[in-house]
Amino acid sequence: MSGQPLILIFLTLLSGGIVGFTLGLMGGGGSILATPLLLYVVEVRDVHTAIGTGAIAVSVNAYANLYGHWREGHVWWRCALVFTAGGVVGALLGSTLGKAVDGNRLLFFFGLLMVLVAFLMRRPLKIRASSHVEITSSSHAVLAALALLVGFCSGLFGIGGGFLIVPGLMLATGMPLVNAIGSSLLAVGTFGLATALNYSLSGFIDWPIAALFVLGGILGGFVGLAAAVRLSTRHGVLNRVFSAIVLAVSVYILFRSLEH
């Protein structure tokens, strides 16, 4: 990163800010933009390096946003810990497989995942919220199974997986949306950390870029957290707008991956 023009530093900060903002605002979805932003805006040339660098940046940004949500009283720790513990195993498995897959092929499957995410985010969450969470054996099983799947995808593609964690927590426990967003960030951060550690063992992290990406993400996260509280009643509209952006990016990624 040393010797690079100021415009590239600015673009890295801006890209991190976009990811941090969406993580703070919606608890998920934003991290799926980390890899394409690093590849096509910051111009990281290797797919695996973009995934590893994005994973550490997403992890730090998620933990920073988790602190803000914790201070607001949004985090329900028992549910968050159950989900996180189950998903770390999946993240380690997914990241190990991801390093062994050809970069262009991995990018193609990542584009397909983004299409799925775009359509999932368009569906409104019609889940009955409750002020009391009941963790039963059945809800434990649902959380553990979903955590393993989300953790695997997180490790394979360097994403946080909050777009699945948030509705998963709400479905399994009935917790309100803002609490699901806050609680999901523990898993998002931990999955990203597990993925980043695995990728770093193979040298797939650009640390100077990661540092700038994290800085931008922390600043964007504070703005996103403030917006989350004010715009919680319009979450469905935000999801539809963001899903359209994700779909557009996925089409571009699929096109680029098929060029090679």
N, C-alpha and C positions, 0 to 999 in steps of 0.2 A: 504493500500500500504506500510505502514511502516513495516520494518523488511523483506521485500521481497528482493530476490537476485538482484544484479545489472543487471543480464541478463534480468530480467523482466522489469526493468526500461528502459533499452536500447531498448527492443522490443516495449515498449509503445511509446517511442520517435520516433522510426523508423516507426511504424504504422501511427502515426500522421503525420510524414513527407511525407509518401506516399499519404495520403489524401490531405494534403496541396499542395503538388507538382501538383497533377492532377487538383485540383481546380484552381490553378494559371495558369496552362497550357491550360486547356480546359473549365474552367468555370462551369463544371458539370461532372457527372459521377464518380468523385473521392469520393464524399461523400457516394456513395452507397457501398463503400468498408469499411466504418467506422464500421458498425455493425459486419460483418464477421471478420474483423481484431481484434476487441475487444473480440469476442467470442472465436476465434480459435488460435490467436497469443498471445494476452494479457491474455487470459483465464478468462474473466469475465463469471461467471457461469450462471447468470440469463439473459434471453433474454431481458426482459423489462429494466433491468439496463444497458445492452449494448446499447439499443436503446436510452435511456435517456442520457447516458454519451456521446454517439456518437453525439447526437443532439447538445449539448452545445459546444462540440469540433468543429463540423462543422460550427456552428454559428460564433464562434470567429475567426476561420480560414478564413471563407468567408469575414468577415468584414475587417480582416487584408489584404487580397488580394484585396478587394474593394478599400482600401486606395491607394494601389500601382497602380491599374488601373486608379483611379481618377487622380493621379499625372501625369499619361501618357496621360490624356485627352480622355480615352476610354469610360467613363460612360456618357450615355445620360439619365439625371436624370428624365425627365418627364415620359418617357416610364418605367423606373425602378420603379418609385413611383406608377404608375398605376397598374403594375403587382403585386407589393408587397402588396398594400392595398387590392386587391382582394383575394390574397392567404392566408393572415393571418387567415381569417375566416375558410378556409378549413383546415389549419394546426391545429387550435384549435379543430375542429370537429374530425379530423383524430386521433390526439393524445389522445383524450378522449375515442374514440372507441378502440384504440390500447391497452390501459391499461386494458380494460375489456376482451380482447381476450387471450385465452391460449397461452403461450409462444411458444410451439412447433408448434401449428397451425399458429401462426403469422409468425414464421420462415419459414414455408412451403410456405405461400403466398409471403413472401419476396423473396424466391428463384425463384418463378414464375415471379415476377416483374423483377428480375435481368435478366432472360432469355429475356424478352421483351426489356429491356434496351440494352442488347447486340446486338439484331437485329436492333433496332432503330439506334444505333451508327454506325452500318456498312453501313448505307445508306448515301451516300454523300449528302451534302447540296448544291443543285443547285438552289440558290435563288439569284435573282438580287439585288445587294447591291446599296445603294444610299447614297449620302452625305447629303441628306435632308430627315428627317423623317416627315411624315404626319400622325397626329393622328386624325382620323375621328371617327364618331359614330360607324361605322362597325368595325374598328380596336380596338376601346375601348371594344366593345362587345366580340370580339375574345380574346383579352388579359384577360378580366375579367373571361370569361368562362374557359380558359386554366389555369389561376391563381388559380381558385377555385379547379380544379382537381389536379393540381400539389401540391398545399398547403395541400390538403387532404392526398395525398400519402406521402408527407413529414412528416406530423404529425403522420400518421399511422405507418410508418416504420423508422422514424428518419433520412430520407435522405434529401439532399438539393433540388433535383429536377432540377438541372441545365441542365441535358441532355434533358429535355423538354422545359425549359425556353429559352435556347439559340436559337433553331430553331423556337420556338414560336415567339420570338421577331423579328427574321429575316423575318418570313412569314408575320407577321402583319404589320410591318413597313418598311421592306426593308433595315434595318441598316446593315452595314458591320459586318463580323464575330467577329472581335476583339472588336467592340463596344457592340455587343450582349453578349460576354463573360464578359466584364467589368460590363455592366448594370445588368446582371443576378445575380451578387454576392450580390446586395442589397436584393433581394428576398430570395436567398439561406440563407443568414445570418439571416434575419428576421423570415423566416419559422422555421429555426433551433432554434432560441431563443424562439419562441412561443411554440414549441414542448417541449423544455427543461424545460421551466417554468411549463408546465402542468405536465410533468413527475416528476419534483422535488417535487411537492405537494404530491406525493405518495411515495417519498423517493427512486425513481428509478434513482439516479445519484451517481456514485462513484467519488467524487470530487477530491481526489488525482490523480486518473488515468486520469480524465478529464484534470487536469492541465498539466500533462506530455504530454498528447495527443495534447493539444493545443500548447504547446511549440514546439514540433516536427513539428506540422502543420504550424506554422508561419515561421519556418526556411525553410521548404520545399516549402512554398508558394512563398518566394522570388526567389527561384531557378526556380519554375514553371512560374512565371511572366516573368522572363528574357527569358526563353525558348519560351514562347508564342509569343513574339515579333519576335524572330528569326525564328521560325518554323511555322509561320502562313500559309505559302504557302503549307505546308505539313500536314495540319490539317486532311485531309482525311485519310492519311496513319496512323497517330497517332490514329485516331478513330477506325480504323479496328484492330490495334494491341490491343488497350485497350478493345475493345468489346470482343475479344477472351479471354482476361484475365477474364472479367466479366462473360462470359459464363462458363468458367471453374469453377470459384468460385460458380456460381449458381448451377451447377451440384453437387458440394460437399455439399452445403447447403441443397439441396433437399434430398440427400442421408442421411445426418445426421438427418434431421428432421423426415424422415420416419423410422429411427432406433428406435425411442421412441414410 
